[in-house]
Amino acid sequence: MQNPVKKMLVALLCVGLGSIAVAGEPITTLRAGALESNSPAPAMAKPINSDIREIRNFPEQPPTIPHNIRGYQIDLNTNKCLSCHSRKAVGQSQAPMVSVTHFMDRDGQVLSAVTPRRYFCTQCHVPQHDIKPLVENEFIDADDLTNK
């Protein structure tokens, strides 16, 4: 046998034996269940529904949604969020108005309505849920970081 052919056969043999050894170990997730098993889906977490504005952790962080939005229709024709947060509705709803940046197009021109690129609120803004984190969070708030 030639030397390159021997090396190729040895490499294939090592890969084959390695895959056999790994195949015996079950693959698990952060939730500690094997991927092959059909475990029941966990119950949906309850959304935080306090209507209290959360403090932002860093500059330019989009505000989180402090209420439940299940069942809100946000599509090309309808945006349920704007029924309370639009310029016209905030007087009656007392909800915070959509930021003025949401009325600017990419060229900085101010529009009379929310720009299409900011129309789908849940691309940036998310509701919070009362859950136990899957992994430990070591995030340091921007103010705490600058005070050190």
Kinemage of the C-alpha trace (Angstrom):
@kinemage 1
@onewidth
@group {chain A} dominant
@subgroup {mainchain}
@vectorlist {calphas} color= white
{ca met a 1} P 0.000 0.000 0.000
{ca gln a 2} L 1.104 3.480 -0.735
{ca asn a 3} L 1.658 5.944 2.093
{ca pro a 4} L -1.209 8.413 1.229
{ca val a 5} L -3.668 5.534 0.902
{ca lys a 6} L -2.625 4.172 4.323
{ca lys a 7} L -3.122 7.588 5.889
{ca met a 8} L -6.580 7.883 4.333
{ca leu a 9} L -7.631 4.436 5.578
{ca val a 10} L -6.353 5.160 9.092
{ca ala a 11} L -8.195 8.494 9.122
{ca leu a 12} L -11.457 6.875 7.979
{ca leu a 13} L -11.062 4.131 10.577
{ca cys a 14} L -10.533 6.719 13.345
{ca val a 15} L -13.573 8.725 12.264
{ca gly a 16} L -15.691 5.576 12.093
{ca leu a 17} L -14.634 4.359 15.540
{ca gly a 18} L -15.092 7.837 16.998
{ca ser a 19} L -18.620 8.115 15.652
{ca ile a 20} L -19.521 4.706 17.110
{ca ala a 21} L -18.292 5.840 20.534
{ca val a 22} L -20.255 9.099 20.354
{ca ala a 23} L -23.414 7.392 19.065
{ca gly a 24} L -23.931 5.679 22.429
{ca glu a 25} L -24.231 8.969 24.349
{ca pro a 26} L -27.702 10.571 24.445
{ca ile a 27} L -27.899 14.158 23.213
{ca thr a 28} L -29.467 16.506 25.754
{ca thr a 29} L -30.559 20.124 25.851
{ca leu a 30} L -30.423 22.825 28.508
{ca arg a 31} L -33.775 21.511 29.707
{ca ala a 32} L -32.094 18.151 30.487
{ca gly a 33} L -34.382 16.068 28.289
{ca ala a 34} L -33.077 13.801 25.560
{ca leu a 35} L -33.879 15.078 22.091
{ca glu a 36} L -35.134 11.680 20.949
{ca ser a 37} L -37.807 11.452 23.658
{ca asn a 38} L -41.269 12.933 23.194
{ca ser a 39} L -41.613 14.795 26.463
{ca pro a 40} L -44.683 16.994 26.934
{ca ala a 41} L -44.256 20.664 26.135
{ca pro a 42} L -43.727 22.856 29.198
{ca ala a 43} L -46.592 25.089 30.251
{ca met a 44} L -46.544 28.582 28.782
{ca ala a 45} L -45.066 31.083 31.225
{ca lys a 46} L -47.307 33.838 32.485
{ca pro a 47} L -46.484 37.221 30.976
{ca ile a 48} L -45.705 40.062 33.334
{ca asn a 49} L -48.805 42.235 33.158
{ca ser a 50} L -47.936 45.096 35.497
{ca asp a 51} L -48.125 48.054 33.074
{ca ile a 52} L -45.057 49.433 34.854
{ca arg a 53} L -42.249 50.607 32.591
{ca glu a 54} L -39.061 48.636 33.138
{ca ile a 55} L -35.731 50.427 33.468
{ca arg a 56} L -33.553 50.101 30.379
{ca asn a 57} L -30.212 48.372 30.903
{ca phe a 58} L -28.227 50.105 28.177
{ca pro a 59} L -28.525 53.167 25.920
{ca glu a 60} L -30.733 52.660 22.848
{ca gln a 61} L -32.380 49.551 24.352
{ca pro a 62} L -35.925 49.258 23.017
{ca pro a 63} L -38.445 49.417 25.869
{ca thr a 64} L -39.942 46.091 26.871
{ca ile a 65} L -43.695 45.551 26.672
{ca pro a 66} L -45.097 45.616 30.252
{ca his a 67} L -48.365 43.868 29.410
{ca asn a 68} L -49.739 40.768 27.737
{ca ile a 69} L -49.936 40.928 23.921
{ca arg a 70} L -51.349 37.458 23.285
{ca gly a 71} L -53.940 37.738 20.555
{ca tyr a 72} L -52.650 41.084 19.255
{ca gln a 73} L -52.801 41.219 15.484
{ca ile a 74} L -49.685 42.738 13.952
{ca asp a 75} L -49.538 42.178 10.217
{ca leu a 76} L -49.373 44.115 6.968
{ca asn a 77} L -52.897 45.531 7.370
{ca thr a 78} L -53.372 45.831 11.138
{ca asn a 79} L -51.251 46.786 14.136
{ca lys a 80} L -53.155 46.387 17.419
{ca cys a 81} L -50.384 48.198 19.320
{ca leu a 82} L -51.200 51.441 17.527
{ca ser a 83} L -54.767 51.385 18.854
{ca cys a 84} L -53.294 52.637 22.169
{ca his a 85} L -49.799 53.915 21.312
{ca ser a 86} L -50.500 55.988 18.176
{ca arg a 87} L -50.358 59.764 18.281
{ca lys a 88} L -54.174 59.955 18.081
{ca ala a 89} L -54.898 57.369 20.798
{ca val a 90} L -52.506 58.292 23.631
{ca gly a 91} L -54.768 61.017 25.002
{ca gln a 92} L -57.514 58.535 25.754
{ca ser a 93} L -55.428 55.416 26.477
{ca gln a 94} L -52.727 57.180 28.555
{ca ala a 95} L -50.210 54.765 27.010
{ca pro a 96} L -46.793 56.131 26.018
{ca met a 97} L -46.726 57.399 22.445
{ca val a 98} L -44.612 55.688 19.819
{ca ser a 99} L -41.177 57.345 19.696
{ca val a 100} L -40.695 60.099 17.120
{ca thr a 101} L -37.933 57.978 15.569
{ca his a 102} L -40.652 55.567 14.425
{ca phe a 103} L -42.005 58.295 12.125
{ca met a 104} L -38.680 58.837 10.297
{ca asp a 105} L -37.796 57.024 7.112
{ca arg a 106} L -34.258 55.854 6.369
{ca asp a 107} L -33.378 59.275 4.911
{ca gly a 108} L -34.445 61.115 8.078
{ca gln a 109} L -37.659 62.485 6.576
{ca val a 110} L -40.456 62.754 9.151
{ca leu a 111} L -43.661 61.042 8.024
{ca ser a 112} L -47.223 61.558 9.246
{ca ala a 113} L -47.599 57.853 10.111
{ca val a 114} L -45.312 55.167 11.497
{ca thr a 115} L -42.705 54.287 8.889
{ca pro a 116} L -43.069 50.796 7.390
{ca arg a 117} L -39.639 49.785 8.672
{ca arg a 118} L -40.790 50.408 12.269
{ca tyr a 119} L -44.366 49.126 11.859
{ca phe a 120} L -43.836 45.602 13.251
{ca cys a 121} L -43.347 46.391 16.949
{ca thr a 122} L -42.336 42.914 18.086
{ca gln a 123} L -39.194 42.990 15.949
{ca cys a 124} L -37.607 45.081 18.721
{ca his a 125} L -40.077 45.270 21.609
{ca val a 126} L -40.842 42.092 23.544
{ca pro a 127} L -43.088 41.204 26.475
{ca gln a 128} L -41.463 39.844 29.614
{ca his a 129} L -42.366 36.569 31.316
{ca asp a 130} L -41.967 35.524 34.926
{ca ile a 131} L -39.634 32.549 34.430
{ca lys a 132} L -36.474 31.055 35.883
{ca pro a 133} L -33.548 31.641 33.486
{ca leu a 134} L -32.083 28.549 31.810
{ca val a 135} L -28.537 29.837 32.298
{ca glu a 136} L -26.977 32.206 34.808
{ca asn a 137} L -26.942 35.831 33.671
{ca glu a 138} L -23.799 37.841 34.366
{ca phe a 139} L -25.012 40.998 32.605
{ca ile a 140} L -23.830 44.250 34.199
{ca asp a 141} L -26.028 47.333 33.837
{ca ala a 142} L -24.397 50.235 31.955
{ca asp a 143} L -24.682 52.549 34.987
{ca asp a 144} L -23.120 49.939 37.287
{ca leu a 145} L -20.324 49.371 34.789
{ca thr a 146} L -19.420 53.072 34.569
{ca asn a 147} L -19.494 53.479 38.368
{ca lys a 148} L -16.772 50.845 38.887
